[in-house]
Amino acid sequence: MSASTIPYKIYLEESEMPKYWYNVRADMKTKPAPLLNPGTHRPMTAAELDCVFCEELVKQELDNDTREYPIPEEILSFYRMYRPSPLVRAYCLEEKLKTPAKIYYKFEGNNTSGSHKLNSAVAQAYYAKRQGLKGVTTETGAGQWGTALSMACSYFGLDCKVYMVKVSYEQKPFRREVMKVYGASVTPSPSDTTAVGRKILAEHPGTTGSLGCAISEAVETAVSNPGYRYVLGSVLNQVLLHQSVIGVETKIAMDKYGIQPDIIIGCAGGGSNLGGLIAPFMGEKLRGEKDYRFIAVEPASCPSLTRGVYAYDFADTGMVCPLAKMYTLGSDFIPAPNHAGGLRYHGMSPVLSELYHQGMLEAISVPQTAVFEAAEAFARVEGILPAPESSHAIKAAMDEAIRCRETGEAKTILFGLTGTGYFDLVAYEKFHNGQMDDYVPTDEELAKYAAKLPKV
Ligand SMILES: *Cc1c(COP(=O)(O)O)cnc(C)c1O
């Protein structure tokens, strides 16, 4: 098909939507390291994981071999409410940057939760319902995951208990209320509703909480309430599997119009959107069929891939979760208070960590004021108000496009635009008022946290 017939926005037909999730682990020669029991340091068995997670999700978590998972019809019907998501050619951005590069972005912000997280939330809620559970517990930081899960739970008639990092609970009342619209109960974390919460409150009075701490509370609540399981919005293998719908859909759209990306870019917090977007392309690279450059973009204030250690670590501050081998800054690491742009998890998906370790994936970090500058430049030409998280990818894509202008290469750049920034206007306000700095942790600080990694 000739370039002139490529639409500005590529929307697939409903009938062209992906019917399966793609499991990139099936094509990895060296598999990601297994989760370990924090007590015995032996690989977690399905039976142990079944106490915390839903059975089907445990199966997916441990399955390194099945390449394709058919998406159940109930999940496909939910996906049809907001998918297929558009693949957009950023003509206006290209023009502004005067670049010969072709820039495409896959936009996942077209649903009420405002991000890609709904893709996995609906899958996790569906399997919980099918298992006959009463409800699920989870943590949320800024609130995107909690919102997505509340929507999915209300659709399937499940109870949803969300532990929300206290500072966000207080500073982001709108997301909190959206979760309540969908019937979730939202508790600021740390709280006195759990033993681990009470312990953290006693040790750190006045703490405004962290993701790791909220995870500990959510896990404890799940295992101590019959009929409840814990669900997580990123990091885990199962979440990357569900998020592969982004990449598979992108690939169907690109193949339809004969578009071949050279560089694929995504922001990386726990790694789920990036892992999902790159999955089928990475599969081709792993099988030696094609080559692509993959770039993970993380905040300079929370640089797990670029400055972390590849080691077993706790997934949570309370050290109740299994140990995961990943690039990590240490489970106590909390980005500086001035960090406004999300992506604040201390570790990284074991799948992406292993791919990075194998040299299949590049990683860069960017300072937050540059991220907000890129966000505004993008909003002004492409219209969409991007989430700060997504804007890390925008920044990297713009830099690659500018490099193309300098070298004259007409590369095709694809990036993931994971969500919208309507609930992040306090961060934009800080940026406008010059109250945002680019604090980057020192080597000494990072070494202090790394020294506390568990000895495995
Ligand atoms: C949660 C979130 C991210 C980061 O999470 P990943 O698991 O790394 O994808 C990025 N963008 C948005 C909009 C988010 O809500």
The ligand as an ORCA input file, in Angstrom:
! r2SCAN-3c Opt
* xyz 0 1
  C       1.013      3.032     35.486
  C       1.324      3.840     34.307
  C       2.568      3.736     33.658
  C       3.700      2.891     34.141
  O       3.458      1.570     34.388
  P       4.132      0.415     33.532
  O       3.729     -0.825     34.235
  O       5.595      0.639     33.520
  O       3.545      0.502     32.187
  C       2.774      4.490     32.527
  N       1.835      5.324     32.044
  C       0.637      5.449     32.656
  C      -0.354      6.414     32.076
  C       0.338      4.722     33.796
  O      -0.845      4.854     34.383
*
